[in-house]
Amino acid sequence: MNRVEKREVVTEFSKKIEGLQAAVLTHYRGLNVEQINTLRRRFREEKISYHVVKNTLLKLAAKGTDLEKLNDYFQGPTAIAISHHDPVVLAKILTEFVKTQPQLEIKVGLIQGRVTLPEEIKALATMPSREVLLGQILGAIQGPAQQLAGVIQSGLQQVVGLINARADQLAESEKRE
């Protein structure tokens, strides 16, 4: 690869890492092409990219970005998974894949600008997705509001019941007179 090609690769990769939410470096030694392609297909379903990149080119592309925090880990055969969306999905896919293909080693991650160790990535995989968490929060907010609405409604029903009862009493007393 000549200098021009290297520069193009660095520029292209710099664009890919721009605005990332999560990136995970993996050590892929021991996996065959079919296994890596299986992982790539699974990632693609979730709009996550997976690249095998030379460490020197990765360092150049990472310069001036949060990814630069991982420079010490750009050693040996390195592949990087990049997500611009929910980091939990990335963590889930990787940990599921590692269960069936233990040769894949999670080196380190960068989750929303924070360096994340493999244990933390595995813990992140056990979390519900962003949508599920938002649903749980909404449910927690709606619960008390629904209870309050029920209390107000029952109070109003009691007042209406009292008014109706009093109206009935008055109607009865007028009939008697």
DABELTA-V275126 format. One record per backbone hydrogen bond with DSSP energy under -0.5 kcal/mol. NH is the residue of the N-H (numbers start at 0). CO is the residue of the C=O. E is the energy in kcal/mol with one decimal. If there is no record, write none. Layout:
NH/CO/E
NH/CO/E
This chain:
5/1/-2.4
6/2/-2.7
7/3/-2.2
8/4/-2.4
9/5/-2.6
10/6/-2.5
11/7/-2.7
12/8/-2.7
13/9/-2.4
14/10/-1.6
15/11/-1.4
16/12/-1.8
17/13/-0.7
19/16/-1.6
20/82/-2.7
21/82/-2.2
22/109/-1.8
23/80/-2.0
24/107/-3.1
25/78/-3.0
26/104/-3.0
27/25/-0.6
30/27/-2.0
35/31/-2.2
36/32/-2.6
37/33/-1.9
38/34/-2.0
39/35/-2.6
40/36/-2.5
41/37/-2.1
42/38/-2.4
43/39/-3.0
44/40/-1.8
45/41/-0.6
45/42/-1.5
46/43/-1.8
47/42/-2.1
48/81/-2.2
50/79/-2.6
52/50/-0.7
52/77/-1.2
57/53/-2.3
58/54/-2.5
59/55/-1.9
60/56/-2.4
61/57/-2.1
62/58/-0.9
62/59/-0.6
64/61/-2.4
67/61/-0.6
67/64/-1.4
68/65/-2.1
69/66/-2.0
70/67/-1.8
72/69/-2.3
73/70/-1.4
74/72/-2.4
77/75/-0.5
78/25/-2.1
79/50/-2.9
80/23/-2.5
81/48/-2.9
82/21/-3.0
83/46/-0.5
88/85/-0.6
89/85/-1.0
90/86/-2.2
91/87/-2.6
92/88/-2.5
93/89/-2.2
94/90/-2.5
95/91/-2.5
96/92/-2.3
97/93/-2.6
98/94/-1.3
99/95/-1.0
99/96/-0.6
100/96/-2.6
103/100/-1.9
104/26/-2.4
106/24/-2.5
106/104/-0.7
107/24/-1.0
108/115/-3.0
109/22/-3.3
110/113/-2.6
111/20/-3.6
111/109/-0.6
113/110/-1.7
115/108/-3.3
117/106/-0.5
120/116/-1.9
121/117/-2.3
122/118/-2.1
123/119/-2.4
124/120/-1.5
125/121/-0.6
125/122/-1.0
126/123/-1.3
132/128/-2.5
133/129/-2.6
134/130/-2.1
135/131/-2.4
136/132/-2.5
137/133/-2.6
138/134/-2.5
139/135/-2.3
140/136/-2.1
141/137/-2.9
142/138/-2.2
143/139/-0.8
144/140/-1.1
145/141/-2.9
146/142/-2.2
147/143/-2.7
148/144/-2.4
149/145/-2.3
150/146/-2.3
151/147/-2.6
152/148/-2.7
153/149/-2.6
154/150/-2.2
155/151/-2.4
156/152/-2.6
157/153/-2.0
158/154/-2.2
159/155/-2.8
160/156/-2.5
161/157/-2.5
162/158/-2.4
163/159/-2.7
164/160/-2.5
165/161/-2.6
166/162/-2.6
167/163/-2.6
168/164/-2.4
169/165/-2.6
170/166/-2.4
171/167/-2.4
172/168/-2.6
173/169/-2.0
174/170/-1.7
175/171/-1.7
176/172/-1.2
